[in-house]
Structures are given as C-alpha cells and as structure tokens.
C-alpha cells in the first residue's frame, strides 16, 4: 500500500513549509487563503537503503521505491466540520488519509506573528486536539440524530443493529467529551471494524511535528524528549523538524544536501525521520517483490498474509495465488545472489497464510 498522510495545524504554523520539505514541493508558503478550496497534494519516495543494496545484487532493469502521499488542507479542521460545501469536501479528503501530521509552531519570526500573540507549543497541541475532537463530535451527533429518527419506524431485526450502533457511538461521544481521542480507546475487533467507515479523525495515528527554528536545532532532542514524556502513546508521537531549513535542503541535490546537513550536525533528513515514525505509528513493514526485471518496495501492515500481500501488487495475484518464493533480505545479502541462495536452500516456498516479515524478498507464483 502507498500511505496517505494529512498535514494539519494552526494558521501560520508552517504547514505548507513542512509539506514542501516532505515532498520536495514548491507550493507558495506566503499566500495563505482561509478555506483554500484546492489543497496541496504531493508524493514522496520512501527512503529504503535496502532497496539500493538489492539493486546492486540483482541488477534489475527497474527499481521502484514505495511512496507516501501528503495532503496539506490549509484550513481549520473546526471550520471544515461546520461547512457542508467546499469545507465538507476537504474534510472528506482529510478523513480518507491513513495518518495525520499536526504541525505545531515553535519558531520565532517577527514578520509572521503567531495567531495567539505568543508561542506556546502545549497550548497549540491542545487546541488542535480540540479541533479534531470537535470534528468527530459533529459527525457523531449527525449520525446519532439519524439513528434516532430511524428507530422510530424500525422493525425488530433492523432495530437491534441500530441500538447496538447507537450504544457504541454514545460511548465514543462520552470519551471525546472527556478529551480522550478514539485512538486511545480499547475497542473490540468488531467495534474497530464497525467504526472504520466513519473515518474519525481522532482514531487516526497522530504524529506531532514541532516546527523549530535553526537556532533551536541544538535543543531539538531535549525538546522532543520532554514533549514525548507527556504526549507519547501507542498511536501518537512527537518529533521536531526545522521546516524552513528542511525545505531548503529538499530543493538541493543529494550531495549538496548531505554536505549542508553535516554542517548542521544533522544525521538524517527531517523527511526520513518523519516517514520512519509514520511507519511505526501505522504498524507498517516493507517487503520487496521481484518480477519482470523489476525490484519494487511495498508497504503493508505487520502480520499481513502472503496472499493479501500479493493482492497489494495486483488483484490477479491474490485471486490466482499458488505460492510465494521467499528469502529474507539478510540471507540474500549474505549469499550475494538468488542462485547461491537457492543452492544453500535459503529460498523457501510459503503458502497463503504465511505472515510476511519486514525485509522479505518475494516472488509470487500465480495463475489466472
């Protein structure tokens, strides 16, 4: 799967700057228009050093990395929830992403005054959490009203399902009113499946990106650690990123970017750190397919079966799945070639139910 990530944040937090940094985009960062009808949309290649090693070993005609899509809405989440027109369309797009990045301002720039008149990272995190909860509460209220209307004329079989849904949504509403996001609730498998169609924003994994200035780079690690002590959860993490610097780095070629990053004592790019944390929050792993002279990286959820992984590549592969020829990345690197791996018996055949592991190199055999 390619993952889609929505970028949110308060006005003048640097959302579009961060968008450009993550996607190597060139969107205008100085012309904010409230309720912009057209969001910024970009795609970034997911960094994967193992893919480069596989390319050198297998010498494929084509190497294809996994991709991450980013969408910068450029509008208040609260205003989108109240708007049934353009805002409603934008909210639908935001609701369909896999995870959210909340850009929180920590940089100082007198030419760009903070909308609250002062910098306060924790206050701004709380404000955005309230906006996300408000959006979900609006959706919950609308659905509960419709259920109430439907119950008036519902027959017994239909009524049972509506009452069950009503009870579940009422519980979600009570949690949100206590400032507990849906992502932190212990839901049963059936409940998780039942609410999936609603695409609640507080149910999505959340990465809080604190947008710092260059003068704060030396303190970034301690700031990140302190904020994670308060906000880190299984589906919520905090990281720091100097949006302005990262946007400049994203426009340079790889060699120049590495040199400049080294001068700032930065071991990895902000994008690499951000996408890595996004993968962790989403529970994603990577596997590599070999077919038709092509080596390609794929992102799937941990625990995905071989037949479902095949389906990520093409529905025909899932439908006509026969078996998967699998070798771990580490074993392939040790053997230096597939032929040598086959001689040593390290290439194994797996069936439909095999849970794909991170780094597996797979050739799917199928017939349709």
Protein Blocks (a to p, Z undefined) as FASTA:
>chain_A
ZZddddeddehilmmmmmmmmnopabdfklccehiabdcddddddddfklmmmmmmnopa
bdcddddddddekpafklmmmpcblmmmmmmmmmmpmbdcddddfbdcfklccfklpacf
klmmmmmmmmmmmmmmmmmmmmmmmmmmmmmmccfklmmmmmmmmmmmmmmmmmmmnopa
fklpccdfklmmmmmmnopaklpccdddddddfklmmmmmmmmmmmmmmmgcfkbccddd
dfklmmmmmmpcfklmmmmmmmnopabdfklmmmmmmmmmnopacddddeehiacddddd
ehiafklmmmmmomklmmmocbdcdddfklmmmnopaklmmmnopaccddfklccdehia
cdddddZZ
